[in-house]
Structures are given as C-alpha cells and as structure tokens.
Amino acid sequence: MQTTTSADGTTIAYELSGSGSPIVFVSGAFNDRHTLAPVAAELASSHTVLCYDRRGRGDSGDVAPYAVEREIEDLAAVLSVVGGSAAVFGFSSGANLGLLAAARGVPVTSLIMYEVPFAFDDADRRPADLPARLSSLIAAGRRADAVTTFQLEGIGLPPEMVAGIRQAPFFPALEAIAHTVVYDAQVAGRPYDRPTPEMRAVDVPILVLTGKETWPVLARAAEELPSLLVNARAETVAGGENHTISPAETAAAVRDFLGG
C-alpha cells in the first residue's frame, strides 16, 4: 500500500502494479481498493493498474464536510501518481464519478463505465432527500439503518434481500463504512443520476459495460447512455449477477477497448 495527498490534505491509499499505459480503478458503494483488484490483476500484464480507497474507506482518510468536488480532487491526485493522466475504470457510482471528473477537466484519457446507476425512468430515480436522511441516520448513530436505507432506496434492492443482508456475517463490515453511503448518494444522486449537460459534452472514448445477468434498471441505463454521449459504445460481458463483475471477461473487453 502507498499513499498520496488530495488537494484538501486528505490521505488517499492505493495499490499499484503492472506496467504499460495506466488504468485507474474507481469503486462503488460499500467497496474499497480490493473490490476491483481482480479485474486490475487481469490487466497488469499490459497496463499499470492502480486501485485506491475512496475517501472514508479502507486506509484513506476523510475530511468534513463532504462534497462531490473533493472526490474529483481525489481522483486527480491519484492520476498524478501515474503521470497525470490515465484511462479510468469506474464501477457503479465510481462510473458516475469518473464521468463527472472528466467533465470537470480531470485528465481522463478514456473511460470504462461498468454498470453505471443512471436512472432514465422517473420511477428509478433516487429520492432527492436521500443524502440528508442518510446523514441524519449516521449522526444519530444508526449506522445499520443507514446501510439498509441506502440498499432499499439508493440501490433498489428488494426488502427481503435487504433483511437477509442485515443478518449476514459480513454486515458489520458494511456498518463500518456506513458513513460513505452519504457520499455515494450524492455522487449517484440528483442531478448526477442522469448525464448532465457537462457530462454529455465529454468527448473522450467511453465504453459502457454491463453484465449479461445484471438488474434490468442497469441494463436499461447501459442501452440508452451511448446515444447521449459524444464518443461512447456499449458492450455486454458475461456475469453481472447482483451487480458483480466477472474479472477475466471484463478485462478482455477493457483490453480490446484500449487496444492492448
């Protein structure tokens, strides 16, 4: 593990391996730098790969108050580690963040968006007050309730699945980073739950990926998104059950997209 420092002084932890043109991996909700490591490992023979802990997770620090702009600065700081610019692989809300960062001038050379949670149907949009309610739950010490509220309203998991997860042995690990669901609810919440005008203007090459077995709302988003962007195409890869990634198949699509 190594660290770099973001613009506001926050320490950002990362792991770096491989050689070749760089790819930076940006994870989603309830994730840390280990989540995308299997995909990164598949690409390390031909690329320098960097996986980092978004602020508030793993070994990275955190500075209040939170703002989406701070996470954009974090990504810029991580890119400086690999020479200042790189391809970015964003998973779930990490894909929202990658596209927004590119729109704000962060030197993203190309972007892979895996199962970005855009909500093109009004029925799929997350409640506008979700970040505030999650923040209140965290402030009240109700971390478990923040986790389940985000799973129900931020992700859209069925109640029976959420109830089962709450009894699962890994649930304490979700509670430990429950404060970060407030962050993801903003990164992937309104207005960033749909491509904003600045996002639509991004002209770097973009690959929109989904797993064949993903949730319908994510499949719909992937189908509609390329037509709204300047230079994007969509591809489906094996896997994707319950919003997961098949490392080998996904890496093959990324390798083909990046040309090696």
C-alpha positions as CSV (number, residue, x, y, z in Angstrom):
1,M,0.0,0.0,0.0
2,Q,1.1,3.5,-0.8
3,T,-0.5,6.9,-0.3
4,T,-0.9,10.3,-1.9
5,T,-2.4,13.5,-0.7
6,S,-5.5,15.2,-2.1
7,A,-6.0,18.9,-2.5
8,D,-7.7,19.3,0.9
9,G,-5.0,17.3,2.7
10,T,-6.8,14.0,2.8
11,T,-4.6,10.9,2.6
12,I,-5.6,8.6,-0.2
13,A,-4.4,5.0,-0.1
14,Y,-3.7,3.0,-3.2
15,E,-2.0,-0.1,-4.6
16,L,-0.1,0.0,-7.8
17,S,1.2,-2.8,-10.0
18,G,1.8,-3.9,-13.6
19,S,3.5,-1.9,-16.4
20,G,2.2,-0.2,-19.5
21,S,-0.3,2.6,-20.1
22,P,-2.1,3.3,-16.8
23,I,-5.6,2.4,-15.7
24,V,-7.1,3.8,-12.5
25,F,-9.9,1.9,-10.9
26,V,-12.7,3.7,-9.1
27,S,-15.0,1.6,-7.0
28,G,-18.6,2.0,-5.9
29,A,-20.7,1.9,-2.7
30,F,-19.6,-0.4,0.1
31,N,-16.3,-1.0,-1.9
32,D,-12.7,-0.4,-1.1
33,R,-9.5,-0.7,-3.2
34,H,-9.7,-4.5,-3.1
35,T,-13.1,-4.7,-4.9
36,L,-11.7,-4.2,-8.4
37,A,-8.3,-5.7,-7.7
38,P,-9.2,-9.0,-9.6
39,V,-10.0,-7.0,-12.8
40,A,-6.9,-5.0,-12.3
41,A,-4.8,-8.1,-11.9
42,E,-6.1,-9.5,-15.2
43,L,-4.8,-6.3,-16.9
44,A,-1.5,-5.9,-15.1
45,S,0.5,-7.8,-17.7
46,S,-0.2,-5.0,-20.2
47,H,-1.1,-1.9,-18.1
48,T,0.0,-0.1,-15.0
49,V,-3.1,-0.6,-12.7
50,L,-4.0,1.5,-9.7
51,C,-6.8,0.7,-7.2
52,Y,-7.5,3.2,-4.5
53,D,-9.6,3.6,-1.4
54,R,-12.1,6.4,-2.0
55,R,-12.1,8.8,1.0
56,G,-13.6,7.5,4.2
57,R,-12.9,3.9,3.2
58,G,-10.1,1.4,3.9
59,D,-6.8,3.1,4.6
60,S,-7.8,6.5,3.2
61,G,-8.5,9.5,5.4
62,D,-11.6,11.8,5.4
63,V,-12.2,15.5,6.0
64,A,-15.5,17.1,6.7
65,P,-17.6,18.5,5.2
66,Y,-18.0,16.1,2.3
67,A,-18.5,17.4,-1.2
68,V,-18.5,15.6,-4.6
69,E,-15.8,18.1,-5.7
70,R,-13.5,16.6,-3.0
71,E,-13.8,13.2,-4.7
72,I,-13.0,14.7,-8.0
73,E,-9.9,16.2,-6.5
74,D,-9.0,12.8,-5.0
75,L,-9.2,11.2,-8.4
76,A,-7.0,13.9,-9.9
77,A,-4.4,13.3,-7.1
78,V,-4.4,9.6,-7.9
79,L,-3.9,10.3,-11.6
80,S,-0.8,12.3,-10.7
81,V,0.7,9.2,-9.3
82,V,0.7,7.6,-12.8
83,G,1.9,10.6,-14.7
84,G,-1.1,12.9,-14.5
85,S,-3.5,11.2,-17.0
86,A,-4.9,7.7,-17.4
87,A,-7.8,5.6,-18.5
88,V,-10.4,5.3,-15.7
89,F,-12.5,2.2,-14.9
90,G,-15.5,3.2,-12.9
91,F,-17.7,0.7,-11.2
92,S,-21.3,1.6,-10.2
93,S,-21.2,5.1,-8.5
94,G,-17.5,5.1,-9.4
95,A,-18.6,5.4,-13.0
96,N,-20.7,8.4,-12.2
97,L,-17.6,9.9,-10.5
98,G,-15.3,9.1,-13.4
99,L,-17.6,10.8,-16.0
100,L,-18.1,13.8,-13.8
101,A,-14.4,14.1,-13.2
102,A,-13.7,14.0,-16.9
103,A,-16.4,16.7,-17.4
104,R,-14.7,18.9,-14.8
105,G,-11.3,18.8,-16.6
106,V,-9.6,15.9,-14.8
107,P,-7.3,14.4,-17.5
108,V,-9.1,11.1,-18.1
109,T,-7.9,9.7,-21.4
110,S,-10.6,7.2,-21.8
111,L,-13.4,5.9,-19.6
112,I,-14.9,2.4,-18.9
113,M,-18.2,2.7,-17.1
114,Y,-19.3,-0.7,-15.6
115,E,-23.0,-0.8,-14.6
116,V,-23.3,2.9,-14.0
117,P,-26.5,3.5,-12.0
118,F,-28.1,6.2,-14.1
119,A,-31.9,6.4,-13.8
120,F,-33.5,7.4,-17.0
121,D,-37.0,6.5,-15.9
122,D,-38.5,8.8,-13.3
123,A,-39.6,5.7,-11.3
124,D,-36.0,4.7,-10.9
125,R,-34.7,8.0,-9.6
126,R,-33.5,8.1,-6.0
127,P,-35.3,10.4,-3.6
128,A,-33.9,13.9,-3.6
129,D,-33.7,14.0,0.2
130,L,-31.9,10.6,0.5
131,P,-28.4,12.1,1.2
132,A,-29.9,14.3,4.0
133,R,-31.8,11.4,5.6
134,L,-28.8,9.1,5.4
135,S,-26.7,11.9,7.0
136,S,-29.2,12.2,9.9
137,L,-29.1,8.4,10.5
138,I,-25.3,8.5,10.7
139,A,-25.4,11.5,13.1
140,A,-27.8,9.6,15.3
141,G,-25.5,6.5,15.4
142,R,-28.0,4.4,13.4
143,R,-25.4,3.1,11.0
144,A,-27.2,-0.2,10.3
145,D,-30.3,1.7,9.4
146,A,-28.3,3.9,7.1
147,V,-27.0,0.8,5.3
148,T,-30.4,-0.7,4.8
149,T,-32.0,2.6,3.8
150,F,-29.3,3.1,1.1
151,Q,-29.8,-0.5,-0.1
152,L,-33.5,0.0,-0.4
153,E,-33.7,3.5,-1.8
154,G,-30.2,4.1,-3.2
155,I,-29.7,0.7,-4.9
156,G,-33.3,-0.6,-5.1
157,L,-32.7,-4.0,-3.5
158,P,-35.9,-5.9,-2.6
159,P,-36.8,-5.8,1.1
160,E,-36.4,-9.5,1.6
161,M,-32.8,-9.3,0.2
162,V,-32.0,-6.3,2.5
163,A,-33.4,-8.2,5.5
164,G,-31.2,-11.2,4.7
165,I,-28.1,-9.0,4.3
166,R,-28.7,-7.4,7.7
167,Q,-28.4,-10.9,9.2
168,A,-25.3,-11.8,7.2
169,P,-21.9,-12.2,8.8
170,F,-20.4,-9.5,6.6
171,F,-23.0,-6.9,7.7
172,P,-20.7,-5.4,10.3
173,A,-18.2,-4.6,7.6
174,L,-20.9,-2.6,5.8
175,E,-21.8,-0.8,9.0
176,A,-18.1,0.2,9.4
177,I,-18.2,2.3,6.2
178,A,-21.9,3.3,6.5
179,H,-21.0,7.0,6.5
180,T,-19.8,6.6,2.9
181,V,-23.3,5.9,1.7
182,V,-24.0,9.6,2.2
183,Y,-21.2,10.2,-0.3
184,D,-22.5,7.7,-2.9
185,A,-26.0,9.0,-2.5
186,Q,-24.6,12.4,-3.7
187,V,-22.2,11.1,-6.4
188,A,-25.0,9.0,-7.9
189,G,-28.0,11.2,-6.8
190,R,-29.7,14.1,-8.3
191,P,-28.6,15.7,-10.6
192,Y,-25.8,13.2,-11.3
193,D,-28.2,10.2,-11.6
194,R,-28.6,11.3,-15.2
195,P,-25.9,12.7,-17.6
196,T,-25.8,16.4,-17.0
197,P,-25.0,18.7,-19.9
198,E,-21.4,18.9,-18.9
199,M,-21.2,15.1,-18.7
200,R,-22.8,14.8,-22.2
201,A,-20.1,17.0,-23.6
202,V,-17.2,14.7,-22.6
203,D,-15.5,13.6,-25.8
204,V,-13.0,11.0,-24.7
205,P,-13.7,7.4,-25.8
206,I,-16.1,5.7,-23.4
207,L,-17.0,2.0,-23.1
208,V,-20.3,1.3,-21.3
209,L,-20.2,-2.2,-19.9
210,T,-22.8,-4.4,-18.3
211,G,-23.0,-8.0,-17.2
212,K,-25.5,-10.2,-19.0
213,E,-27.2,-11.1,-15.7
214,T,-27.4,-7.6,-14.3
215,W,-30.5,-5.9,-12.9
216,P,-33.0,-4.5,-15.6
217,V,-32.5,-0.9,-14.4
218,L,-28.8,-1.1,-15.1
219,A,-29.3,-2.8,-18.4
220,R,-31.7,-0.1,-19.5
221,A,-29.2,2.6,-18.5
222,A,-26.4,1.0,-20.5
223,E,-28.7,0.7,-23.5
224,E,-29.7,4.3,-23.5
225,L,-26.5,6.0,-22.4
226,P,-24.3,5.8,-25.5
227,S,-26.7,7.8,-27.6
228,L,-26.4,10.6,-25.1
229,L,-22.6,10.9,-25.2
230,V,-20.2,12.1,-27.8
231,N,-18.0,9.1,-28.2
232,A,-19.4,6.0,-26.5
233,R,-20.4,2.5,-27.3
234,A,-21.9,-0.3,-25.2
235,E,-20.9,-3.9,-24.7
236,T,-22.3,-6.7,-22.6
237,V,-20.0,-9.2,-20.9
238,A,-20.5,-12.5,-19.0
239,G,-21.7,-12.3,-15.4
240,G,-23.1,-9.3,-13.6
241,E,-25.5,-11.2,-11.3
242,N,-26.5,-9.0,-8.4
243,H,-24.2,-6.1,-9.7
244,T,-21.0,-8.1,-9.7
245,I,-18.1,-8.4,-12.1
246,S,-16.5,-11.3,-13.9
247,P,-12.8,-10.4,-13.9
248,A,-11.5,-12.2,-17.0
249,E,-14.4,-11.4,-19.3
250,T,-14.5,-7.8,-18.2
251,A,-10.7,-7.4,-18.5
252,A,-10.9,-8.8,-22.1
253,A,-13.4,-6.2,-23.1
254,V,-11.3,-3.4,-21.5
255,R,-8.1,-4.7,-23.2
256,D,-9.8,-4.7,-26.6
257,F,-11.2,-1.2,-26.0
258,L,-7.9,0.2,-25.0
259,G,-6.1,-1.6,-27.8
260,G,-3.9,-3.9,-25.8
